């Protein structure tokens, strides 16, 4: 029996939000200044009065825009070495290690940016479906190359990625309302399974 596993990343497999963690790791001083500036926007976001994608893109750009792709990748590798497996939920790590790779397709499906999630996906041996950074001449533009991989977009990206794959059952893991569409799409949707 071949299975398709779909894992959300932040909160589902991790104990911390990796966006804030990575941006702080990248430039602590700049992160602090920008975070204070963005507090009013984060409050409006929590109240559902602002667009999540726009605020997220703008906040990431305020710290990473104009940086070289090679420097971002080097920092992402250092970030991974610093925080893996520290921020991964022990139950999740144990589950991933026991997956029978000969009989499964595994995808990490996350709204987080590919910049810092890629090393984790590689370590897990999973295909990555994420929000992707847009580069021009190997410089980060501060914009996204794809839609924010959240909600319905997760399902759209999954459908495209699994086209032509043969499997008997799909199992999705998530922990927030942004994962609801993916959990509903799968044959079995497991909410906060590793908590």
N, C-alpha and C positions, 0 to 999 in steps of 0.2 A: 504493500500500500504506500503510494507516494504522497507526501504531505507538502503543503505550501505554508511556510511560516512567515508571518508579517509582524515585525516588532517596531513599535514606536520607540524612540530613544529617551528623550528627557523625561524624567519622572517614572517612566516604565522600567527602563533598564538602569537608570542612574538615580542617585539620591539627591542630585543637585541640578539646577538649570545650567547647561553648559555654555549658553550664549554669554551670560554675565561673567561666568568663571573664565572663559577664554579671553574675553575683551579685557578683563582685569589683568590676566596673565600677560597679555600682549603689551599693555602699557598702563600700569597702575595709576600714574598721575593723571593721564589724559582720561582714563575711565572715571576717576573720581569727579573731575571737573564736569564732564559730559553727563554723568549720572545725576548730579545735582541739578543741572540745567533741564534735564528731561523729567524730573519728578512730577511737575504739573501734567505733562503728557501721559505719564504712566498712570496717574490717578484717573484721568479722563478715559484712558484705555480700559481700566478696571471697571469703570462705570458704563462701559459699552458705548461711549460717545465719540470714539475715534476709530479709524481704520487700523487694525493690527499690523498689516503688512507695511503701510506707509511709515508708521512710528518705528517699527523694527528696522526697516531699511535705512531710515534716517539716522537712527541711533548707531547702528553698525558702521555706517558711512562716516559718522562724526569721529570715529576712532581709527578705522582701517582704510578709508579712501586714500588713494594715491600710493599705496604700498605695493611693492613688487611681489609678484606671485611666488617667487622663490623664497622670499623672506617669510611670507605668510605660511607657506608649506613647512619651512624649517621650524617656525614657532609652533605650528600645529603638532609636529612630531615631538617637540620638547614638551608640549602641553600633555600629549598622550602619555609620554614616559613618566611625567610627574603625577598624573591622576589615575592611570590604569594600574591595578584594578580598584584603587581606593574608592572611586565614586560609583562603581558598579554594584548593584544590589547582589549580595551573595547568592540568593536563590536564583536570580537571573543568570549569573555566571555559571552556576552548577548546571542549570537547565541547558544552556547553550553548549557547554562542553559535552553533554550527553547526547546531543542531536546526532542521529544516524545520517551522516552526510550522503551516503549512497542512495537514500530514499527520501530526500527532502530538497526543496528549494527554499532558500532563506533570504529575506529582504529586510533591511533596516529602512523604515519609512518615517522620515522625520522632517519637521519644519525647520530644524536647525540648518545652518549653512554647511555646505560640503567642505569648506575650508578646514574646520576643526573636527568634523565627524568622520571624515574618510579614514584616518588611522584606526579608529575604533571598529569601523565596518570591516576593514582589512584583517584586523586581529580576530574578529568574530567569524571571518570567512563568509561574510554576507554581501550580497549586492546592495548598493546604496541608491535609495530614492530620496532625494533631499531638495531643499531650496539651494539653487546654485548661484555662485558668485559670477558676476560679469566682469571680464577683463578686456582691456584694450592695450595691445602691445605689451602684454604681460604685466600690466598695472591694473590694480583693482579700481573700477570706476565708482564703487560705492553703491552700485545698483545690482539687482538680481537678474540673472539670465533666464530664470524660469519664474513661474508663479510661486508664491509662498506655499510650500508643500504641507498644507493643513486642511482639515475638513474634507470637502468634496474633492479637492485637488489630489488628496492622497489616493482616493479611489480611481481617479482619472489616470494617475501615474502608474498605479498597480495594474490596471486593465491593459495599458500599453506594454508594460514590462513582461506580463505573463502570457501575452498573446502567443499561441503556438505551444505553450508548455502543457504537458499532460500531468495531471495530479488528481488524486481521489478526494482530498479534503484540504480546505484552507482554514488555518487557525491564526487569528490576529490577537495581538496583545497591545493594550493601550491604557491610559490612565486619566485622560481629560476629555472634555466635550469635543475637542479638536480631533479626537480619534474615533468619535462615534460612527461616522460614515464608514470608516474602515472596519470597525467591529461589526457593524450591521451587514457589510458586504460579505464578510467571511462566513463560512459554514458554522464556525464557532468563534465567538468574540469574547475574549477574556479580559475583564476590567480589573485593573490593579492586582493582577494575579501574583506578582512577585513581592507585593508590599507586606 
